[in-house]
Amino acid sequence: METKKSEWAEVRQSKIHNKGVFAKKDIPKGTYIIEYIGRKISNDEADEISERETTAGVIYLFELDKDTTIDGDVPWNPAKYINHSCEPNADSINDEDHIWIEATKDIKKDEEITYDYCLDTDDYEEHPCRCGSKKCKGYLTTKNKE
């Protein structure tokens, strides 16, 4: 498949974590910036991938519904490079079985696009945050340092 292009965003080097996604132009609040795409797999298969990849620290899974997950670890999905932040400027939304990254505030040209991963896991200490925000929770999860 061909890499999914976005009129709003592009992949570049990031200070947060290797690669990131940045605004190509000013993005108004409420804009659907980019779709998170990949292979649709069963949630059971996603659980298996999650177990294997937890040690590597790289997981590109997005639960679509109670039966299906998107495995975004494909070359044509630039949205997989959107980094976590504890003070994000975007959020992920499920709109009719499509995962979109939507601007939650106005984003300036060249600003890195981020959202809060809110991982729901008991092994949160294995997922440290590198966002650099003053409000950093310390981890990429719903849990915090406490």
Backbone as a chain_set.jsonl record, in Angstrom:
{"seq": "METKKSEWAEVRQSKIHNKGVFAKKDIPKGTYIIEYIGRKISNDEADEISERETTAGVIYLFELDKDTTIDGDVPWNPAKYINHSCEPNADSINDEDHIWIEATKDIKKDEEITYDYCLDTDDYEEHPCRCGSKKCKGYLTTKNKE", "coords": {"N": [[0.84, -1.204, 0.0], [0.288, 2.316, -0.442], [1.9, 5.05, 1.218], [-0.026, 6.839, 3.543], [-0.948, 10.099, 3.044], [-1.107, 13.357, 4.509], [-2.665, 16.482, 4.353], [-2.147, 18.172, 6.38], [-0.053, 17.333, 8.054], [3.306, 16.031, 8.692], [6.008, 13.637, 8.911], [8.824, 13.986, 10.989], [12.086, 14.421, 12.561], [12.047, 14.143, 16.117], [12.165, 15.725, 19.328], [11.015, 14.473, 21.433], [10.757, 11.637, 21.027], [12.628, 10.082, 18.939], [11.201, 9.843, 15.981], [8.543, 12.052, 14.978], [5.309, 13.628, 14.458], [4.531, 16.499, 12.692], [3.03, 19.759, 12.29], [2.306, 20.855, 9.06], [1.264, 23.205, 8.314], [-0.637, 25.906, 9.804], [-3.07, 24.562, 11.984], [-6.43, 24.458, 12.516], [-8.369, 24.257, 15.561], [-10.33, 21.337, 16.099], [-9.971, 20.171, 13.646], [-9.704, 17.272, 11.642], [-6.799, 15.722, 11.558], [-5.143, 13.548, 10.697], [-5.629, 10.175, 9.647], [-5.48, 7.225, 11.597], [-4.194, 4.357, 10.498], [-4.067, 0.891, 9.374], [-3.577, -2.687, 9.613], [-6.555, -4.51, 10.156], [-7.225, -6.403, 12.909], [-8.048, -9.196, 15.072], [-9.046, -8.716, 18.501], [-7.935, -10.616, 20.154], [-5.645, -11.4, 18.726], [-4.35, -8.964, 18.852], [-3.817, -8.835, 21.596], [-1.886, -10.834, 21.795], [0.179, -9.718, 20.231], [0.693, -7.467, 21.775], [1.68, -8.62, 24.147], [4.096, -9.742, 23.179], [5.457, -7.458, 22.204], [5.714, -5.705, 24.328], [8.124, -5.886, 25.721], [9.891, -4.792, 23.894], [8.98, -2.261, 23.793], [7.568, -0.938, 21.816], [4.545, -0.387, 20.546], [1.872, -0.375, 18.353], [-0.952, -0.401, 18.46], [-4.434, 0.108, 18.177], [-7.456, 0.025, 19.663], [-10.418, -0.653, 18.026], [-13.089, -1.523, 18.247], [-15.167, -3.723, 20.274], [-14.34, -6.13, 19.244], [-12.331, -5.763, 17.369], [-9.088, -4.548, 16.449], [-6.815, -2.029, 15.336], [-3.808, -2.637, 13.844], [-1.279, -0.655, 13.657], [1.336, -0.842, 12.869], [2.552, -0.606, 10.219], [4.123, 0.2, 7.08], [2.774, 2.222, 5.655], [1.507, 3.943, 7.402], [1.81, 6.884, 8.654], [0.8, 8.11, 10.942], [1.427, 6.573, 13.111], [3.677, 7.574, 14.221], [3.035, 9.676, 15.839], [3.636, 11.248, 18.82], [3.29, 10.737, 22.388], [2.003, 13.052, 24.796], [1.738, 14.666, 27.933], [0.52, 17.055, 27.976], [-1.255, 17.405, 25.603], [-1.994, 18.4, 22.156], [-3.844, 17.343, 20.572], [-6.266, 14.702, 20.01], [-7.342, 11.277, 19.974], [-9.998, 9.946, 18.097], [-12.817, 7.854, 17.562], [-14.487, 7.586, 14.723], [-17.078, 6.379, 13.192], [-15.881, 3.768, 12.894], [-13.331, 4.496, 12.1], [-10.194, 5.629, 13.07], [-9.313, 8.763, 13.995], [-7.001, 11.459, 14.298], [-7.512, 14.309, 15.992], [-7.366, 17.834, 16.164], [-7.233, 19.401, 19.264], [-6.875, 21.906, 20.02], [-5.825, 25.028, 18.587], [-3.158, 24.509, 16.391], [0.091, 25.432, 15.694], [2.011, 26.022, 12.693], [4.754, 23.845, 12.157], [4.741, 22.943, 14.778], [4.91, 20.178, 17.034], [2.665, 17.471, 16.795], [0.702, 15.965, 19.199], [-0.757, 13.483, 21.381], [-2.484, 12.214, 24.301], [-1.622, 9.073, 25.26], [-2.797, 7.446, 27.2], [-2.514, 4.75, 28.153], [-3.868, 1.749, 29.332], [-2.774, -0.107, 31.642], [-1.286, -2.426, 33.937], [1.432, -2.605, 34.196], [2.657, -0.08, 34.186], [5.087, 1.153, 34.819], [6.866, 0.266, 32.974], [6.545, 1.887, 30.859], [7.747, 4.657, 30.494], [7.375, 8.234, 30.37], [8.425, 10.694, 28.023], [7.823, 13.28, 27.427], [8.433, 15.834, 28.385], [6.861, 17.842, 29.43], [5.68, 20.291, 31.802], [3.613, 19.337, 33.271], [3.929, 16.634, 33.34], [3.03, 13.235, 33.738], [4.737, 11.201, 34.145], [4.507, 8.676, 33.092], [3.194, 6.795, 30.26], [0.574, 6.236, 30.702], [-2.751, 5.728, 32.148], [-2.357, 5.673, 34.774], [-0.401, 7.262, 37.396], [2.729, 8.539, 38.771], [2.328, 8.232, 41.522]], "CA": [[0.0, 0.0, 0.0], [0.969, 3.6, -0.499], [1.871, 5.804, 2.471], [-1.149, 7.765, 3.675], [-0.492, 11.487, 3.151], [-2.014, 14.294, 5.15], [-2.39, 17.869, 3.969], [-1.863, 18.921, 7.603], [1.037, 16.847, 8.891], [4.398, 15.264, 8.105], [6.915, 13.001, 9.867], [10.163, 14.587, 11.111], [12.798, 14.085, 13.803], [11.379, 14.707, 17.281], [12.903, 15.763, 20.594], [10.336, 13.61, 22.391], [11.131, 10.231, 20.842], [13.039, 9.727, 17.584], [10.367, 10.489, 14.972], [7.28, 12.616, 15.427], [4.479, 14.195, 13.404], [4.528, 17.952, 12.854], [2.093, 20.509, 11.466], [2.858, 21.443, 7.835], [0.681, 24.546, 8.278], [-1.496, 26.112, 10.963], [-4.196, 23.632, 12.023], [-7.472, 24.954, 13.424], [-8.999, 23.348, 16.518], [-11.442, 20.578, 15.536], [-9.591, 19.58, 12.359], [-9.219, 15.899, 11.546], [-5.452, 15.919, 11.026], [-4.668, 12.363, 9.993], [-6.275, 8.934, 10.073], [-4.606, 6.156, 12.073], [-4.577, 3.229, 9.648], [-3.264, -0.322, 9.483], [-4.295, -3.955, 9.438], [-7.581, -4.79, 11.155], [-6.987, -7.724, 13.489], [-8.903, -9.498, 16.226], [-8.491, -8.259, 19.776], [-7.093, -11.702, 20.664], [-4.345, -11.257, 18.058], [-3.743, -7.747, 19.412], [-3.282, -9.194, 22.915], [-0.649, -11.583, 21.55], [1.186, -8.747, 19.787], [1.007, -6.63, 22.928], [2.54, -9.412, 25.034], [5.414, -9.862, 22.535], [6.098, -6.168, 21.967], [5.896, -4.932, 25.558], [9.547, -5.846, 26.066], [10.555, -3.901, 22.939], [8.503, -0.917, 24.081], [6.95, -0.328, 20.646], [3.24, -0.975, 20.264], [1.08, 0.52, 17.504], [-2.29, -0.975, 18.441], [-5.539, 0.997, 18.516], [-8.703, -0.729, 19.71], [-11.463, -0.038, 17.209], [-14.344, -1.872, 18.902], [-14.991, -4.837, 21.209], [-13.797, -7.298, 18.551], [-11.325, -5.42, 16.359], [-8.008, -3.595, 16.733], [-5.982, -1.643, 14.201], [-2.359, -2.785, 14.022], [-0.724, 0.445, 12.885], [2.756, -1.058, 12.571], [2.682, -0.826, 8.785], [4.893, 1.316, 6.509], [1.927, 3.258, 5.065], [0.804, 4.644, 8.478], [2.642, 7.878, 9.33], [0.201, 8.505, 12.23], [2.023, 5.783, 14.201], [4.789, 8.346, 14.78], [2.565, 10.752, 16.725], [4.121, 10.984, 20.169], [2.496, 11.023, 23.582], [2.323, 14.193, 25.653], [0.822, 14.878, 29.055], [-0.174, 18.287, 27.604], [-1.406, 17.214, 24.162], [-2.731, 19.368, 21.352], [-4.761, 16.559, 19.753], [-6.826, 13.523, 20.668], [-7.79, 10.255, 19.036], [-11.433, 9.715, 18.166], [-13.343, 6.804, 16.703], [-15.597, 8.135, 13.951], [-17.608, 5.358, 12.288], [-14.851, 2.737, 12.699], [-12.072, 5.072, 11.631], [-9.515, 6.372, 14.135], [-8.772, 10.035, 13.52], [-6.33, 12.342, 15.248], [-8.198, 15.585, 15.85], [-6.777, 18.945, 16.914], [-8.061, 19.841, 20.392], [-6.607, 23.339, 20.127], [-5.122, 25.497, 17.393], [-1.769, 24.042, 16.343], [0.88, 26.29, 14.803], [2.916, 25.397, 11.73], [6.001, 23.297, 12.705], [4.549, 22.418, 16.134], [4.709, 18.733, 17.052], [1.314, 17.021, 17.101], [0.77, 14.946, 20.252], [-1.971, 13.164, 22.137], [-2.236, 11.428, 25.511], [-1.86, 7.662, 24.953], [-3.682, 6.882, 28.236], [-2.445, 3.292, 28.17], [-4.499, 1.14, 30.492], [-1.954, -1.28, 31.919], [-0.752, -2.502, 35.295], [2.894, -2.495, 34.151], [2.898, 1.288, 33.728], [6.484, 1.557, 35.005], [7.594, -0.121, 31.768], [6.203, 2.86, 29.815], [8.051, 6.011, 30.964], [7.059, 9.348, 29.481], [9.548, 11.581, 27.665], [7.227, 14.449, 26.775], [9.083, 17.065, 28.818], [5.868, 18.804, 29.885], [5.69, 20.623, 33.226], [2.537, 18.556, 33.878], [4.197, 15.24, 32.983], [2.584, 12.207, 34.681], [5.846, 10.274, 34.331], [4.266, 7.446, 32.34], [2.261, 6.923, 29.135], [-0.612, 5.492, 31.103], [-3.768, 6.397, 32.955], [-1.809, 5.711, 36.139], [0.684, 8.231, 37.523], [3.848, 8.14, 39.633], [1.861, 7.825, 42.835]], "C": [[0.872, 1.25, 0.0], [0.847, 4.317, 0.847], [0.727, 6.809, 2.451], [-0.596, 9.171, 3.905], [-1.561, 12.327, 3.848], [-1.656, 15.698, 4.682], [-1.914, 18.689, 5.164], [-0.548, 18.55, 8.285], [2.081, 16.072, 8.108], [5.305, 14.732, 9.207], [8.273, 13.687, 9.798], [10.837, 14.036, 12.364], [12.141, 14.819, 14.963], [12.308, 14.702, 18.489], [12.28, 14.825, 21.623], [10.822, 12.175, 22.257], [11.391, 9.947, 19.371], [12.228, 10.472, 16.525], [9.103, 11.026, 15.613], [6.522, 13.147, 14.229], [4.298, 15.677, 13.706], [3.546, 18.608, 11.885], [2.813, 21.123, 10.265], [2.375, 22.878, 7.659], [-0.168, 24.694, 9.532], [-2.719, 25.199, 10.857], [-5.237, 24.172, 12.999], [-7.997, 23.85, 14.357], [-10.185, 22.653, 15.842], [-11.141, 19.903, 14.204], [-9.21, 18.115, 12.525], [-7.876, 15.969, 10.826], [-5.008, 14.756, 10.155], [-5.407, 11.143, 10.53], [-5.209, 7.935, 10.505], [-5.057, 4.886, 11.363], [-3.664, 2.035, 9.886], [-4.104, -1.552, 9.208], [-5.352, -4.087, 10.527], [-7.392, -6.231, 11.6], [-7.946, -7.948, 14.645], [-8.24, -8.964, 17.496], [-7.632, -9.339, 20.43], [-5.696, -11.633, 20.044], [-3.606, -10.029, 18.591], [-3.133, -8.023, 20.78], [-1.964, -9.948, 22.772], [0.485, -10.648, 21.124], [1.636, -7.901, 20.968], [1.94, -7.348, 23.896], [3.963, -9.508, 24.483], [6.157, -8.536, 22.522], [6.34, -5.358, 23.227], [7.367, -4.819, 25.927], [10.318, -4.923, 25.132], [10.126, -2.452, 23.156], [7.842, -0.225, 22.91], [5.658, -1.067, 20.321], [2.422, 0.047, 19.487], [-0.35, 0.011, 17.367], [-3.323, 0.05, 18.898], [-6.82, 0.18, 18.508], [-9.8, 0.028, 18.983], [-12.848, -0.279, 17.817], [-14.1, -3.108, 19.762], [-14.376, -6.076, 20.566], [-12.551, -7.005, 17.716], [-10.34, -4.362, 16.842], [-7.313, -3.248, 15.432], [-4.53, -1.833, 14.608], [-1.711, -1.768, 13.096], [0.739, 0.293, 12.528], [2.922, -1.511, 11.118], [3.384, 0.384, 8.176], [4.037, 2.462, 5.978], [1.147, 4.06, 6.11], [1.7, 5.668, 9.175], [2.091, 8.306, 10.692], [0.794, 7.72, 13.391], [3.166, 6.538, 14.875], [4.332, 9.521, 15.651], [2.93, 10.369, 18.154], [3.1, 11.358, 21.233], [2.956, 12.336, 24.204], [1.285, 14.259, 26.763], [0.082, 16.203, 28.913], [-0.376, 18.275, 26.093], [-2.142, 18.354, 23.473], [-3.73, 18.668, 20.422], [-5.288, 15.39, 20.578], [-7.216, 12.529, 19.582], [-9.29, 10.064, 19.225], [-11.807, 8.606, 17.188], [-14.582, 7.357, 16.025], [-16.003, 7.097, 12.91], [-16.533, 4.345, 11.879], [-13.599, 3.222, 11.982], [-11.478, 5.841, 12.804], [-8.886, 7.611, 13.515], [-8.03, 10.73, 14.653], [-6.878, 13.742, 14.965], [-7.519, 16.649, 16.709], [-7.736, 19.381, 18.02], [-7.822, 21.313, 20.722], [-5.965, 23.757, 18.812], [-3.663, 25.063, 17.481], [-1.032, 24.874, 15.306], [1.741, 25.461, 13.845], [4.225, 25.034, 12.432], [5.9, 22.813, 14.148], [4.35, 20.901, 16.054], [3.283, 18.413, 17.49], [1.434, 15.864, 18.1], [-0.618, 14.661, 20.802], [-1.58, 12.316, 23.332], [-2.597, 9.981, 25.215], [-2.814, 7.008, 25.949], [-3.688, 5.357, 28.212], [-3.062, 2.769, 29.46], [-3.779, -0.169, 30.777], [-1.464, -1.246, 33.357], [0.759, -2.344, 35.327], [3.317, -1.109, 33.646], [4.356, 1.721, 33.855], [7.359, 1.173, 33.815], [7.357, 0.855, 30.619], [6.47, 4.284, 30.296], [7.732, 7.062, 29.898], [8.296, 10.2, 29.248], [9.056, 12.915, 27.104], [7.874, 15.771, 27.182], [8.135, 18.137, 29.316], [6.032, 19.081, 31.384], [4.629, 19.83, 33.984], [2.714, 17.06, 33.608], [3.77, 14.29, 34.106], [3.688, 11.206, 34.975], [5.738, 9.001, 33.521], [3.223, 7.686, 31.253], [0.889, 6.341, 29.449], [-1.629, 6.359, 31.839], [-3.317, 6.5, 34.408], [-0.728, 6.811, 36.189], [1.736, 7.717, 38.514], [3.394, 7.638, 40.992], [1.251, 6.447, 42.741]], "O": [[2.037, 1.222, 0.395], [-0.171, 4.208, 1.529], [0.535, 7.533, 1.475], [0.144, 9.399, 4.862], [-2.754, 12.034, 3.776], [-0.48, 16.058, 4.622], [-1.347, 19.768, 4.995], [0.016, 19.363, 9.017], [1.815, 15.534, 7.034], [5.369, 15.297, 10.298], [8.808, 13.939, 8.719], [10.234, 13.283, 13.129], [11.727, 15.97, 14.823], [13.129, 13.8, 18.655], [12.943, 14.424, 22.579], [11.247, 11.561, 23.236], [10.465, 9.607, 18.633], [12.541, 11.62, 16.207], [8.647, 10.531, 16.645], [7.029, 13.121, 13.108], [3.957, 16.061, 14.825], [3.269, 18.084, 10.806], [3.81, 21.827, 10.428], [2.994, 23.669, 6.947], [-0.395, 23.718, 10.247], [-3.326, 25.074, 9.793], [-4.95, 24.325, 14.187], [-8.058, 22.678, 13.986], [-10.948, 23.282, 15.11], [-11.965, 19.148, 13.69], [-8.474, 17.762, 13.446], [-7.823, 16.244, 9.627], [-4.556, 14.945, 9.026], [-5.764, 11.083, 11.707], [-4.165, 7.811, 9.864], [-6.163, 4.396, 11.594], [-2.617, 2.157, 10.522], [-5.196, -1.47, 8.646], [-5.078, -3.808, 11.694], [-7.396, -7.156, 10.787], [-8.578, -7.012, 15.136], [-7.023, -8.787, 17.547], [-6.706, -9.025, 21.177], [-4.691, -11.787, 20.739], [-2.387, -10.054, 18.759], [-2.06, -7.51, 21.097], [-1.032, -9.723, 23.543], [1.613, -10.773, 21.601], [2.829, -7.649, 21.139], [2.886, -6.749, 24.407], [4.929, -9.371, 25.235], [7.356, -8.493, 22.797], [7.112, -4.4, 23.192], [7.811, -3.771, 26.395], [11.311, -4.327, 25.548], [10.827, -1.525, 22.751], [7.572, 0.973, 22.99], [5.674, -2.217, 19.881], [2.292, 1.197, 19.908], [-0.897, -0.002, 16.264], [-3.114, 0.767, 19.876], [-7.233, -0.309, 17.457], [-10.077, 1.191, 19.278], [-13.672, 0.633, 17.894], [-12.952, -3.504, 19.961], [-13.934, -6.98, 21.275], [-11.798, -7.924, 17.393], [-10.704, -3.417, 17.542], [-7.23, -4.077, 14.526], [-4.074, -1.258, 15.596], [-1.607, -1.995, 11.891], [1.33, 1.201, 11.944], [3.362, -2.625, 10.833], [3.256, 1.49, 8.701], [4.534, 3.582, 5.862], [0.219, 4.785, 5.753], [2.3, 5.345, 10.201], [2.845, 8.818, 11.519], [0.681, 8.146, 14.541], [3.579, 6.182, 15.979], [5.166, 10.28, 16.147], [2.569, 9.293, 18.631], [2.194, 12.163, 21.017], [4.134, 12.688, 24.15], [0.111, 13.949, 26.559], [-0.876, 16.457, 29.643], [0.259, 19.049, 25.378], [-2.817, 19.161, 24.112], [-4.378, 19.309, 19.594], [-4.822, 15.126, 21.687], [-7.396, 12.896, 18.42], [-9.792, 10.025, 20.348], [-11.192, 8.446, 16.134], [-15.607, 7.574, 16.671], [-15.352, 6.954, 11.875], [-16.305, 4.098, 10.695], [-12.899, 2.443, 11.336], [-12.176, 6.615, 13.46], [-8.038, 7.519, 12.627], [-8.394, 10.599, 15.822], [-6.732, 14.282, 13.869], [-7.142, 16.384, 17.851], [-8.898, 19.691, 17.76], [-8.483, 21.886, 21.59], [-5.599, 22.901, 18.006], [-3.015, 25.229, 18.515], [-1.485, 25.003, 14.169], [2.141, 24.34, 14.16], [4.747, 25.827, 13.215], [6.885, 22.315, 14.693], [3.707, 20.399, 15.132], [2.763, 19.008, 18.433], [2.175, 14.908, 17.871], [-1.528, 15.484, 20.702], [-0.481, 11.763, 23.378], [-3.761, 9.683, 24.945], [-3.564, 6.106, 25.578], [-4.753, 4.74, 28.248], [-2.803, 3.292, 30.544], [-4.127, -1.213, 30.224], [-1.252, -0.175, 33.927], [1.321, -1.988, 36.363], [4.205, -0.98, 32.803], [4.818, 2.563, 33.086], [8.465, 1.691, 33.662], [7.902, 0.676, 29.53], [5.526, 5.05, 30.489], [7.812, 6.804, 28.697], [9.109, 10.402, 30.15], [9.788, 13.6, 26.389], [7.863, 16.728, 26.407], [8.574, 19.252, 29.6], [6.469, 18.212, 32.139], [4.729, 19.666, 35.2], [1.742, 16.306, 33.646], [4.1, 14.505, 35.272], [3.598, 10.444, 35.937], [6.735, 8.32, 33.282], [2.463, 8.653, 31.311], [0.135, 5.994, 28.54], [-1.403, 7.539, 32.109], [-3.834, 7.313, 35.174], [-0.211, 7.231, 35.154], [1.634, 6.602, 39.024], [3.998, 6.724, 41.554], [0.789, 5.906, 43.745]]}, "num_chains": 1, "name": "protein.A"}
